[in-house]
Amino acid sequence: MTDVESAREDLAYLKTVVGGGDSGEVWRFTGRMFAAGGLLYGLQCLFHGAQILGFNPPGPVTLLFVFGPTAVFLVYLTVAIIRAGTALKPQGTTGRAVTAFFSATGMINLVLLVIFLPPYLQSGDFRVWLFYPAVVFAVLGGAWYAAWQLRRRLWMLGTALGWLVSAALMGLTRGQPVYLVICGLCLFLFLMLPGIVMARSKGA
């Protein structure tokens, strides 16, 4: 075997290890979840923002937007997991790393929920609770920035900056009607749209 042939085989092996190609169904699955969550919860935020501005819908409509998005998302998630089965396994080091970032982000969000929910329930001050979404958005921005560092795709950097800027704006407008508008638009632009891109892509 010549040195050139050996080098080519080594390069092919490295590409396999790094995972530059298809990172598996898990990437597309995550994209579908992002797209569904961004759409459902974005609509929910905009609905509540309209309520703050004076929109007064019938009670059943309000209940639909309060509980409906979570119910629909959980059903969609359950069906998607059942259909995907064992296919939800990232391939390659990069694919696993990107998946790990978002998995860790989900765990952090649960911890943040434990941090912010008790003070809100004890004080009854809704302004305390409004810190939670802003901090979650900042964490998501960090996860997307880490993904961009690995893959160097411009849309990932744009998504990261979108989450971070939105988190800062939500912190500055906490308690104001525009807070929910920013939240809703952020979910559409930086959760739903990237989710669509991920769902249609070949992998991480």
C-alpha positions as MATLAB code, in Angstrom:
seq = 'MTDVESAREDLAYLKTVVGGGDSGEVWRFTGRMFAAGGLLYGLQCLFHGAQILGFNPPGPVTLLFVFGPTAVFLVYLTVAIIRAGTALKPQGTTGRAVTAFFSATGMINLVLLVIFLPPYLQSGDFRVWLFYPAVVFAVLGGAWYAAWQLRRRLWMLGTALGWLVSAALMGLTRGQPVYLVICGLCLFLFLMLPGIVMARSKGA';
ca = [
       0.000    0.000    0.000;
       1.359    3.408   -0.959;
       1.587    6.343    1.391;
      -1.109    8.133   -0.629;
      -3.527    5.202   -0.331;
      -2.789    4.925    3.375;
      -3.428    8.638    3.854;
      -6.744    8.364    2.014;
      -7.856    5.484    4.205;
      -6.851    7.389    7.327;
      -8.815   10.432    6.108;
     -11.883    8.317    5.395;
     -11.655    6.826    8.880;
     -11.367   10.246   10.497;
     -14.425   11.464    8.609;
     -16.351    8.504    9.967;
     -15.207    9.182   13.538;
     -15.978   12.894   13.387;
     -19.378   12.192   11.884;
     -19.318   14.762    9.143;
     -22.152   13.019    7.356;
     -25.544   11.852    8.481;
     -25.860   12.030   12.257;
     -28.952    9.871   12.304;
     -32.669   10.117   12.715;
     -32.196   11.711   16.138;
     -31.251   15.019   14.470;
     -34.382   15.048   12.313;
     -36.493   13.861   15.245;
     -35.221   16.732   17.395;
     -35.978   19.121   14.560;
     -39.563   17.941   14.359;
     -39.956   18.423   18.114;
     -38.452   21.913   17.921;
     -40.749   22.859   15.050;
     -43.861   21.587   16.830;
     -42.913   23.180   20.153;
     -42.034   26.502   18.548;
     -45.350   26.664   16.714;
     -47.551   25.591   19.614;
     -45.916   27.627   22.373;
     -45.316   30.594   20.098;
     -49.050   30.774   19.446;
     -49.682   30.416   23.173;
     -47.394   33.349   24.020;
     -48.946   35.592   21.388;
     -52.433   34.672   22.601;
     -51.610   35.658   26.183;
     -49.928   38.812   24.930;
     -53.150   39.730   23.134;
     -55.049   39.124   26.370;
     -52.800   41.564   28.212;
     -53.485   44.141   25.505;
     -57.244   43.800   26.033;
     -58.372   40.805   23.990;
     -61.065   39.015   26.007;
     -61.973   35.626   24.478;
     -64.552   33.202   25.909;
     -63.447   31.002   28.783;
     -63.214   27.758   26.772;
     -60.928   29.449   24.256;
     -58.630   30.610   27.039;
     -58.501   27.120   28.533;
     -57.692   25.734   25.090;
     -54.630   27.958   24.809;
     -53.582   27.338   28.418;
     -53.593   23.531   28.300;
     -53.928   22.737   24.592;
     -50.335   23.336   23.442;
     -48.833   21.063   26.092;
     -51.436   18.339   25.527;
     -50.936   18.382   21.748;
     -47.148   18.446   22.083;
     -47.075   15.499   24.496;
     -49.289   13.426   22.210;
     -47.134   14.310   19.204;
     -43.950   13.507   21.137;
     -45.271   10.141   22.295;
     -46.387    9.108   18.811;
     -43.073   10.257   17.300;
     -41.020    8.277   19.850;
     -43.052    5.140   19.215;
     -42.634    5.482   15.453;
     -38.913    6.236   15.647;
     -38.135    3.278   17.892;
     -34.450    2.375   17.965;
     -33.577    4.835   15.192;
     -33.019    7.601   17.750;
     -29.297    7.121   18.010;
     -26.838    9.835   16.889;
     -23.883    8.782   14.750;
     -20.341   10.142   14.877;
     -18.576   12.175   17.521;
     -19.995   15.504   16.335;
     -23.537   14.197   16.134;
     -23.310   12.777   19.643;
     -21.772   15.992   20.960;
     -24.499   18.199   19.494;
     -27.167   15.855   20.849;
     -25.464   15.923   24.249;
     -25.606   19.729   24.313;
     -29.353   19.770   23.827;
     -29.902   16.897   26.255;
     -27.897   18.778   28.880;
     -29.934   21.904   28.120;
     -33.125   19.973   28.852;
     -31.730   18.835   32.204;
     -30.682   22.397   33.068;
     -34.190   23.635   32.250;
     -35.665   21.171   34.734;
     -33.295   22.413   37.437;
     -34.197   26.026   36.613;
     -37.846   25.101   36.989;
     -37.130   23.851   40.505;
     -35.240   27.086   41.243;
     -37.851   29.554   39.989;
     -41.174   27.806   40.638;
     -41.113   27.634   44.483;
     -40.329   31.366   44.963;
     -43.125   32.238   42.542;
     -45.619   29.995   44.344;
     -44.560   31.326   47.747;
     -44.620   35.015   46.854;
     -47.374   34.995   44.263;
     -45.336   37.563   42.349;
     -45.623   36.653   38.665;
     -42.632   38.861   37.888;
     -40.416   36.274   39.587;
     -41.688   33.583   37.221;
     -40.959   35.758   34.190;
     -37.244   35.323   34.833;
     -37.539   31.594   34.069;
     -38.251   31.807   30.301;
     -35.560   34.464   29.842;
     -32.927   32.313   31.550;
     -34.023   29.236   29.567;
     -33.672   31.201   26.334;
     -30.160   32.240   27.343;
     -29.243   28.604   28.027;
     -30.610   27.602   24.626;
     -28.528   30.336   23.053;
     -25.443   28.863   24.675;
     -26.304   25.374   23.405;
     -26.765   26.639   19.853;
     -23.500   28.559   20.047;
     -21.715   25.374   21.090;
     -23.357   23.552   18.164;
     -22.130   26.289   15.834;
     -18.596   25.929   17.184;
     -18.683   22.269   16.159;
     -20.435   22.488   12.797;
     -19.749   26.106   11.713;
     -23.104   26.478   10.003;
     -24.164   30.104    9.769;
     -27.821   29.426   10.571;
     -26.734   27.872   13.878;
     -24.862   31.045   14.814;
     -27.894   33.140   13.854;
     -30.104   30.931   16.005;
     -27.717   31.234   18.957;
     -27.585   35.017   18.714;
     -31.359   35.159   18.321;
     -31.911   33.260   21.578;
     -29.338   35.350   23.452;
     -30.651   38.706   22.220;
     -34.239   37.646   22.919;
     -33.298   36.578   26.457;
     -31.702   39.974   27.090;
     -34.724   41.830   25.702;
     -37.082   39.733   27.818;
     -35.032   40.583   30.897;
     -35.308   44.279   30.077;
     -39.055   44.156   29.377;
     -40.085   41.812   32.190;
     -43.635   42.620   33.300;
     -44.476   44.587   30.149;
     -46.896   43.364   27.420;
     -44.105   43.333   24.834;
     -42.384   40.597   26.875;
     -44.793   37.939   25.612;
     -44.586   39.278   22.065;
     -40.796   38.889   22.136;
     -41.170   35.432   23.630;
     -43.648   34.310   20.982;
     -41.655   35.685   18.052;
     -38.482   34.096   19.414;
     -40.178   30.704   19.560;
     -41.291   31.068   15.950;
     -37.982   32.359   14.607;
     -35.427   30.488   16.679;
     -37.212   27.257   17.620;
     -39.752   26.497   14.911;
     -37.698   27.617   11.884;
     -34.433   25.906   12.950;
     -36.530   22.847   13.751;
     -37.822   22.797   10.180;
     -34.254   23.089    8.883;
     -33.147   20.215   11.118;
     -36.113   18.029   10.175;
     -35.295   18.414    6.479;
     -31.539   18.017    6.783;
     -29.445   14.869    6.461;
     -27.912   15.243    9.907;
     -25.904   17.372   12.318;
];
